[in-house]
Amino acid sequence: MSIKMQLTEEFNDEISEVSKMEIGSKEHSAAVDSLTKLADRIIEIDKIDNEQEFKEITQRIEGYHKDEQLKVSKIDTVLKHAGNFGKAVLMVGAGLWVYSSSMKYEEKGIIPTTDGGRSSIKQFLNFIKL
């Protein structure tokens, strides 16, 4: 049996005793004072219990929030690295394409048919001549 339950039972017993006493007597006043003290103690125990429950709930919420932040951070890191890897692959691919196009130009004298291809090959070849 918890302290709060014992105090509540004592409070209920005292209420029934006070209701039998003569109002205005010294005994009645003392019993009412005692009831007030018991009620204050019960209220304080309730406050402490509520504060502890609030702290526990807050800790659980903060833990959940931190877990979610870690998940988002991991996803963000993976996407950032995947994007950097994709950029690197595209740059290497573009470099290989320019290289192969310039080799075709040197072999056959054929410049690629797209405007972007032509300009990139011309820039690449001018860079090589310098």
Sine and cosine of phi, psi and omega as CSV:
sin_phi,cos_phi,sin_psi,cos_psi,sin_omega,cos_omega
0.00,0.00,0.74,-0.67,-0.05,-1.00
-0.99,0.17,0.29,-0.96,0.00,-1.00
-0.89,0.45,-0.64,0.77,-0.01,-1.00
-0.88,0.47,-0.68,0.74,0.01,-1.00
-0.91,0.41,-0.63,0.77,0.03,-1.00
-0.90,0.44,-0.68,0.73,0.03,-1.00
-0.90,0.43,-0.63,0.78,0.02,-1.00
-0.90,0.43,-0.67,0.74,0.04,-1.00
-0.90,0.44,-0.68,0.73,0.03,-1.00
-0.89,0.45,-0.65,0.76,0.03,-1.00
-0.87,0.50,-0.72,0.69,0.00,-1.00
-0.90,0.43,-0.64,0.77,0.05,-1.00
-0.89,0.45,-0.68,0.73,-0.02,-1.00
-0.92,0.40,-0.58,0.81,0.04,-1.00
-0.88,0.48,-0.68,0.73,0.01,-1.00
-0.92,0.40,-0.55,0.84,0.05,-1.00
-0.94,0.35,-0.67,0.75,-0.03,-1.00
-0.92,0.40,-0.57,0.82,-0.02,-1.00
-0.91,0.41,-0.37,0.93,0.02,-1.00
-1.00,0.07,-0.30,0.95,-0.06,-1.00
-0.99,0.16,0.33,-0.94,0.02,-1.00
-0.98,0.19,0.78,-0.63,-0.04,-1.00
-0.93,0.36,0.71,-0.70,0.03,-1.00
1.00,-0.09,-0.19,0.98,0.02,-1.00
-0.97,0.23,0.27,-0.96,0.00,-1.00
-0.91,0.42,-0.61,0.79,0.01,-1.00
-0.89,0.45,-0.67,0.75,0.01,-1.00
-0.90,0.44,-0.70,0.71,0.01,-1.00
-0.88,0.47,-0.69,0.73,0.01,-1.00
-0.91,0.43,-0.64,0.77,0.01,-1.00
-0.92,0.39,-0.64,0.77,0.04,-1.00
-0.91,0.43,-0.66,0.75,0.07,-1.00
-0.87,0.49,-0.67,0.74,0.02,-1.00
-0.89,0.45,-0.67,0.74,0.04,-1.00
-0.89,0.46,-0.65,0.76,0.01,-1.00
-0.89,0.46,-0.67,0.74,0.03,-1.00
-0.90,0.43,-0.67,0.74,0.04,-1.00
-0.89,0.46,-0.68,0.73,0.01,-1.00
-0.89,0.46,-0.67,0.75,0.04,-1.00
-0.88,0.48,-0.68,0.74,0.02,-1.00
-0.90,0.44,-0.67,0.74,0.02,-1.00
-0.89,0.45,-0.67,0.74,0.01,-1.00
-0.90,0.45,-0.67,0.74,0.03,-1.00
-0.89,0.45,-0.66,0.75,0.04,-1.00
-0.90,0.44,-0.65,0.76,0.06,-1.00
-0.88,0.48,-0.68,0.74,0.01,-1.00
-0.88,0.48,-0.71,0.70,-0.01,-1.00
-0.89,0.46,-0.70,0.71,0.03,-1.00
-0.87,0.49,-0.68,0.74,0.00,-1.00
-0.92,0.40,-0.63,0.78,0.03,-1.00
-0.90,0.43,-0.67,0.74,0.02,-1.00
-0.90,0.44,-0.68,0.73,0.02,-1.00
-0.90,0.44,-0.66,0.75,0.03,-1.00
-0.88,0.47,-0.68,0.73,0.01,-1.00
-0.89,0.45,-0.68,0.73,0.02,-1.00
-0.89,0.46,-0.70,0.71,0.00,-1.00
-0.91,0.42,-0.67,0.74,0.01,-1.00
-0.89,0.46,-0.67,0.74,0.02,-1.00
-0.90,0.44,-0.66,0.75,0.04,-1.00
-0.89,0.45,-0.68,0.73,0.00,-1.00
-0.91,0.42,-0.68,0.73,0.02,-1.00
-0.90,0.44,-0.65,0.76,0.05,-1.00
-0.88,0.47,-0.69,0.72,0.03,-1.00
-0.89,0.46,-0.67,0.74,-0.01,-1.00
-0.89,0.45,-0.67,0.74,0.02,-1.00
-0.90,0.43,-0.65,0.76,0.04,-1.00
-0.88,0.48,-0.68,0.73,0.01,-1.00
-0.91,0.42,-0.63,0.78,0.04,-1.00
-0.90,0.44,-0.63,0.77,0.03,-1.00
-0.90,0.43,-0.66,0.75,0.03,-1.00
-0.88,0.48,-0.73,0.69,0.00,-1.00
-0.90,0.44,-0.65,0.76,0.01,-1.00
-0.90,0.44,-0.65,0.76,0.03,-1.00
-0.90,0.43,-0.70,0.71,0.01,-1.00
-0.89,0.46,-0.68,0.73,0.01,-1.00
-0.88,0.48,-0.68,0.73,0.01,-1.00
-0.90,0.43,-0.70,0.72,0.01,-1.00
-0.88,0.47,-0.71,0.71,0.00,-1.00
-0.91,0.42,-0.62,0.79,0.02,-1.00
-0.90,0.44,-0.71,0.70,0.01,-1.00
-0.92,0.38,-0.61,0.79,0.04,-1.00
-0.90,0.43,-0.64,0.77,0.04,-1.00
-0.90,0.43,-0.68,0.73,0.04,-1.00
-0.90,0.44,-0.65,0.76,0.04,-1.00
-0.90,0.44,-0.68,0.74,0.03,-1.00
-0.88,0.47,-0.66,0.75,0.05,-1.00
-0.88,0.48,-0.70,0.72,-0.01,-1.00
-0.89,0.46,-0.68,0.73,0.02,-1.00
-0.89,0.45,-0.68,0.74,0.02,-1.00
-0.90,0.43,-0.64,0.77,0.01,-1.00
-0.92,0.39,-0.67,0.74,0.04,-1.00
-0.91,0.42,-0.68,0.74,0.03,-1.00
-0.88,0.48,-0.69,0.73,0.02,-1.00
-0.91,0.42,-0.66,0.75,0.04,-1.00
-0.88,0.47,-0.68,0.74,0.04,-1.00
-0.91,0.42,-0.63,0.78,0.02,-1.00
-0.90,0.43,-0.70,0.71,0.02,-1.00
-0.89,0.46,-0.67,0.74,0.00,-1.00
-0.88,0.47,-0.73,0.68,-0.01,-1.00
-0.91,0.41,-0.59,0.81,0.04,-1.00
-0.91,0.41,-0.64,0.77,0.01,-1.00
-0.93,0.36,-0.54,0.84,0.06,-1.00
-0.92,0.40,-0.63,0.77,0.05,-1.00
-0.90,0.43,-0.61,0.79,0.00,-1.00
-0.91,0.42,-0.67,0.74,0.01,-1.00
-0.92,0.38,-0.59,0.81,-0.02,-1.00
-0.97,0.26,-0.78,0.63,-0.17,-0.99
-0.93,-0.36,-0.23,0.97,-0.05,-1.00
0.97,0.24,0.34,0.94,-0.04,-1.00
-0.98,-0.19,0.84,-0.54,0.09,-1.00
-1.00,-0.01,0.60,-0.80,0.01,-1.00
-0.81,0.59,0.44,-0.90,-0.15,-0.99
-0.99,0.14,-0.26,0.96,0.00,-1.00
-1.00,0.03,0.47,-0.88,-0.01,-1.00
-0.89,0.46,-0.67,0.74,0.02,-1.00
-0.90,0.44,-0.65,0.76,0.02,-1.00
-0.90,0.44,-0.67,0.75,0.01,-1.00
-0.89,0.46,-0.73,0.68,-0.06,-1.00
-0.93,0.38,-0.63,0.78,0.00,-1.00
-0.93,0.37,-0.61,0.80,0.03,-1.00
-0.92,0.39,-0.68,0.73,0.00,-1.00
-0.88,0.47,-0.69,0.72,0.03,-1.00
-0.89,0.45,-0.67,0.74,0.00,-1.00
-0.90,0.44,-0.70,0.72,-0.03,-1.00
-0.93,0.36,-0.61,0.79,0.08,-1.00
-0.90,0.43,-0.59,0.81,0.03,-1.00
-0.91,0.41,-0.63,0.78,0.00,-1.00
-0.92,0.38,-0.62,0.78,-0.04,-1.00
-0.92,0.39,-0.48,0.88,-0.02,-1.00
-0.93,0.37,0.00,0.00,0.00,0.00
